[in-house]
């Protein structure tokens, strides 16, 4: 697992984002980190398959943000993608592409 990083830190400090939904996003990232630690993908394509699944979870979470008068907007997109990249690099994928990590995003 990666260091004791606070995932979605930029969203945690912003009252625009409901705290319980930010916590759900943090849980998605912790689960991604745990999965990569337990079963490291063989290559970038396999990594992207795993990160795309996590991205789809954020797509579903964005619906909950909308219902609460919030959304995964520009700042949140950057924060989420940066955390994905941090996790990928922590697991040895230093050449992972930040855009490809979250390619199926609809936010």
C-alpha positions in Angstrom: 0.0 0.0 0.0 1.1 3.6 -0.5 2.1 6.0 2.3 -0.4 7.6 4.7 -1.6 10.0 2.0 -4.9 11.7 2.6 -6.8 11.0 -0.6 -8.9 13.7 -2.1 -7.3 16.3 0.2 -8.4 19.2 -2.0 -12.0 18.1 -1.7 -11.8 17.4 2.1 -11.1 21.1 2.7 -13.8 22.4 0.4 -17.3 22.7 1.8 -18.7 22.4 -1.7 -18.2 18.7 -1.4 -20.4 16.7 1.0 -18.0 15.1 3.5 -19.7 11.7 3.4 -19.4 11.5 -0.4 -15.8 12.6 -0.2 -15.3 9.7 2.2 -16.9 7.3 -0.3 -14.4 8.6 -2.9 -11.5 8.1 -0.4 -12.7 4.5 0.1 -12.6 3.9 -3.7 -9.0 5.0 -3.8 -8.0 3.0 -0.7 -9.6 -0.1 -2.3 -7.7 0.6 -5.5 -4.5 0.9 -3.6 -5.2 -2.3 -1.7 -6.1 -4.2 -4.8 -2.8 -3.2 -6.5 -0.8 -4.1 -3.5 -2.5 -7.6 -3.3 -2.4 -8.4 -7.0 0.0 -6.1 -9.0 -1.1 -6.0 -12.6 1.4 -7.4 -15.1 1.6 -4.3 -17.3 0.1 -0.9 -18.1 -2.9 -2.4 -19.9 -3.8 -4.5 -17.0 -3.3 -1.5 -14.7 -5.7 0.5 -16.8 -8.3 -2.2 -16.6 -8.2 -1.9 -12.8 -8.2 1.9 -12.7 -11.0 2.1 -15.2 -13.1 0.0 -12.9 -12.4 2.4 -10.1 -13.1 5.3 -12.4 -16.6 3.8 -13.1 -17.2 3.8 -9.4 -16.4 7.6 -9.4 -18.9 8.0 -12.3 -21.6 6.4 -10.1 -20.5 8.5 -7.1 -20.9 11.7 -9.2 -24.6 10.9 -9.5 -24.7 11.2 -5.7 -22.8 14.5 -5.8 -25.4 15.8 -8.2 -28.3 14.7 -6.0 -26.7 16.7 -3.2 -26.1 19.9 -5.2 -22.5 19.3 -5.8 -20.5 17.6 -8.6 -17.1 16.3 -9.6 -15.9 19.5 -11.3 -12.6 20.8 -12.5 -10.8 21.0 -9.1 -12.2 17.6 -8.1 -11.2 16.0 -11.4 -7.6 17.2 -10.9 -7.5 16.0 -7.3 -9.0 12.5 -8.2 -6.7 12.0 -11.2 -3.6 13.1 -9.3 -4.5 10.5 -6.6 -4.9 7.8 -9.2 -1.4 8.7 -10.6 0.1 8.7 -7.1 -1.3 5.2 -6.5 -0.1 3.9 -9.9 3.4 5.3 -9.3 3.6 3.9 -5.8 3.0 0.5 -7.2 5.8 0.9 -9.8 3.9 2.2 -12.8 6.0 5.3 -13.2 5.1 5.6 -16.9 1.3 5.5 -16.4 -0.6 8.2 -18.2 -2.8 10.3 -16.0 -5.5 10.7 -18.6 -5.5 7.0 -19.5 -5.8 6.0 -15.8 -9.2 7.7 -15.6 -10.2 7.5 -19.3 -13.8 6.3 -18.9 -14.7 9.2 -16.6 -17.8 11.2 -17.3 -17.0 14.0 -14.9 
